């Protein structure tokens, strides 16, 4: 379970433009927004190393963050609502935090992890994970970091859907239980070697090759000139005699 509450110290920032955000990132600070329970919101910034520390802890992306604004004593129990990544470096470039009530359920996307080696794979089948995330609803402290799916009993041709996923106390699966396919084991794909193509009519063949069925005609040698000449001379001798 997420179940872990981590204190995160943040600072309010005045600027909200792209130039200000770039300046912060160059200094190793990530800009973001903290959305309050009502309509209030705060433009915040947090050191990248501190953000990395809390998001790689036991609760992962679903950890409950006790956000403390610089200069204040009160905390804001929050979750990571959304984040953006740098397309080149892959680092988080912006975060959105959402303040929550711990006694009210929230919705979140949770990773599904496949556990075990299917029996069908041992026989040459191929395991495919179709859906990697499912949507759940639970209290903020009950959102799991991930959900395990045991695939060890799958044979070739088997499919596991959300309805096959074991129920978890306090957690409601929101996706269609019958239509949401999580994993399947299929036959291995066979590579078929393409057959050599015959040249189209009128197409020139490579030098030295002849069309199929014409080898005999091409291979026959012409009659020797001497034979033809001798045959003609024989007729003349008979007539003269």
C-alpha positions in Angstrom: 0.0 0.0 0.0 1.0 3.6 -0.4 0.4 4.2 3.3 3.5 6.4 3.6 3.4 10.0 4.4 6.4 12.1 3.4 7.1 15.6 4.4 7.9 17.9 1.4 9.1 21.5 1.9 8.2 23.8 -1.0 8.5 27.5 -1.7 6.1 29.9 -3.2 7.2 31.5 -6.4 6.1 34.8 -7.9 6.7 34.3 -11.5 4.6 31.9 -13.6 6.0 32.5 -17.0 8.1 30.1 -19.1 11.2 32.2 -18.7 11.0 32.0 -14.9 10.4 28.2 -15.1 13.5 27.8 -17.3 15.6 29.8 -14.8 14.4 27.6 -11.9 15.2 24.3 -13.8 18.7 25.5 -14.6 19.2 26.0 -10.9 18.0 22.5 -10.1 14.5 23.5 -8.9 11.3 22.2 -10.3 8.3 24.5 -10.7 4.8 23.4 -10.0 1.3 24.2 -8.7 -0.4 23.1 -5.5 -4.2 22.9 -5.9 -6.0 23.4 -2.6 -9.2 21.8 -1.5 -11.3 24.7 -2.7 -10.5 27.1 -5.5 -7.2 28.3 -4.1 -3.9 27.3 -5.7 -0.3 28.1 -5.0 2.6 28.5 -7.5 5.4 26.5 -5.9 8.9 25.3 -6.5 10.8 22.4 -5.0 14.5 21.3 -5.3 14.8 18.4 -7.8 16.7 16.2 -5.3 14.0 16.5 -2.7 11.3 15.7 -5.2 13.2 12.7 -6.5 13.6 11.5 -2.9 9.9 11.5 -2.1 8.8 10.0 -5.5 11.3 7.1 -5.3 10.3 6.1 -1.8 8.1 3.2 -0.8 4.9 4.9 -1.8 6.2 5.9 -5.2 4.0 8.2 -7.3 1.1 7.4 -4.9 2.7 8.6 -1.7 0.9 11.0 0.5 2.9 14.2 0.6 2.6 16.5 3.7 3.4 19.7 1.8 4.7 22.5 3.9 4.9 26.0 2.4 8.0 27.9 3.4 7.3 30.1 6.4 4.2 28.2 7.4 3.6 25.6 10.1 0.5 23.9 8.7 0.7 21.0 6.3 -1.3 20.2 3.2 -1.9 16.4 2.7 -1.5 16.1 -1.1 -0.9 13.6 -3.9 0.9 13.9 -7.2 -1.9 14.8 -9.6 0.2 15.2 -12.7 3.7 15.8 -13.9 5.6 16.7 -17.1 8.9 15.2 -18.2 11.7 16.7 -20.3 11.5 14.9 -23.7 15.3 14.7 -23.9 16.6 14.2 -20.4 13.6 12.4 -19.1 13.6 14.3 -15.8 10.5 15.8 -14.3 10.1 19.4 -15.4 6.8 20.4 -13.8 4.5 19.0 -11.1 0.9 19.4 -10.1 0.0 18.6 -6.5 -3.6 18.1 -5.3 -4.6 18.6 -1.7 -6.9 15.8 -0.5 -8.9 14.7 2.5 -7.6 11.5 3.9 -11.2 10.3 4.8 -12.6 10.6 1.3 -11.8 8.2 -1.6 -9.9 9.4 -4.7 -9.3 7.9 -8.1 -5.9 7.0 -9.5 -4.2 4.9 -12.1 -2.2 1.9 -10.8 0.4 -0.2 -12.6 -0.3 -3.9 -13.0 2.8 -6.1 -12.6 2.9 -9.7 -14.0 4.2 -12.3 -11.5 5.4 -15.8 -12.4 6.2 -17.7 -15.6 3.2 -19.0 -17.5 3.1 -22.8 -18.2 2.4 -21.9 -21.8 5.6 -20.0 -22.1 7.6 -23.0 -21.0 6.0 -24.8 -24.0 7.0 -22.2 -26.5 4.2 -19.7 -26.1 4.6 -15.9 -25.9 3.3 -13.8 -23.0 1.9 -10.4 -23.8 0.8 -7.7 -21.3 -2.1 -5.9 -23.0 -3.1 -3.4 -20.3 -0.4 -2.0 -18.0 -2.5 0.3 -15.9 -6.0 0.1 -14.4 -8.1 2.8 -12.8 -9.0 2.4 -9.1 -10.9 4.2 -6.4 -9.8 4.1 -2.7 -8.9 6.2 0.2 -5.7 8.2 -0.4 -3.7 6.1 2.1 -5.0 2.8 0.5 -4.0 3.4 -3.1 -1.4 0.7 -3.9 1.9 1.4 -5.6 1.1 -1.5 -7.9 -1.1 -4.6 -8.2 0.3 -8.1 -8.9 -1.3 -10.4 -11.4 -0.2 -14.1 -11.1 0.2 -15.5 -14.7 1.9 -18.8 -13.8 -1.1 -20.9 -14.6 -1.7 -19.5 -18.1 -1.6 -22.0 -21.0 -1.2 -21.2 -24.7 -4.4 -19.5 -25.8 -5.3 -18.3 -22.3 -6.4 -14.7 -21.6 -6.7 -12.9 -18.2 -9.1 -10.0 -17.8 -9.8 -7.5 -15.0 -12.5 -9.9 -13.7 -9.7 -12.4 -13.1 -7.7 -10.0 -10.9 -8.0 -10.8 -7.2 -10.2 -8.4 -5.2 -8.4 -6.1 -2.8 -10.1 -4.8 0.4 -11.0 -1.1 0.2 -10.2 -0.8 -3.5 -12.7 -0.6 -6.3 -11.7 -1.4 -9.9 -13.3 1.2 -12.2 -12.6 -0.3 -15.6 -14.9 -2.8 -17.4 -14.1 -6.2 -15.8 -14.9 -8.2 -18.9 -13.6 -5.9 -21.6 -10.3 -5.0 -20.0 -7.7 -7.5 -21.1 -4.6 -7.6 -18.9 -2.5 -10.5 -20.4 -2.5 -13.3 -22.9 -0.3 -16.2 -24.0 -0.2 -16.8 -27.7 1.6 -19.1 -30.2 5.0 -17.9 -31.3 5.0 -16.2 -34.7 6.7 -18.2 -37.5 8.9 -16.5 -40.0 7.9 -17.6 -43.5 10.6 -17.3 -46.2 9.2 -15.6 -49.3 9.1 -17.6 -52.5 11.3 -16.4 -55.4 9.2 -14.3 -57.7 9.0 -15.2 -61.4 9.8 -12.3 -63.7 6.8 -10.6 -65.3 6.1 -10.9 -69.0 8.5 -8.7 -70.9 10.9 -8.3 -68.0 14.5 -8.9 -68.8 16.2 -11.7 -67.0 19.7 -11.5 -65.4 22.5 -12.3 -67.8 23.0 -16.0 -68.2 19.5 -17.0 -67.0 16.7 -18.3 -69.3 13.0 -18.7 -68.7 11.8 -21.9 -67.1 11.1 -24.7 -69.6 13.3 -23.2 -72.3 16.6 -24.7 -71.2 16.5 -27.4 -73.9 15.9 -25.0 -76.7 18.6 -22.7 -75.6 21.0 -25.6 -74.8 20.7 -27.3 -78.2 23.7 -26.9 -80.5 23.1 -26.0 -84.2 24.0 -28.6 -86.8 27.5 -28.5 -88.0 28.0 -26.8 -91.3 30.1 -29.8 -92.6 27.2 -32.2 -92.0 24.8 -30.1 -94.0 27.3 -29.8 -96.8 28.1 -33.5 -96.9 24.4 -34.3 -97.1 24.0 -32.1 -100.2 27.1 -33.6 -101.9 25.7 -37.1 -101.5 22.6 -36.3 -103.5 24.8 -34.9 -106.3 26.9 -38.0 -106.5 23.8 -40.2 -106.9 22.4 -38.1 -109.7 25.8 -38.1 -111.5 26.1 -41.9 -111.3 
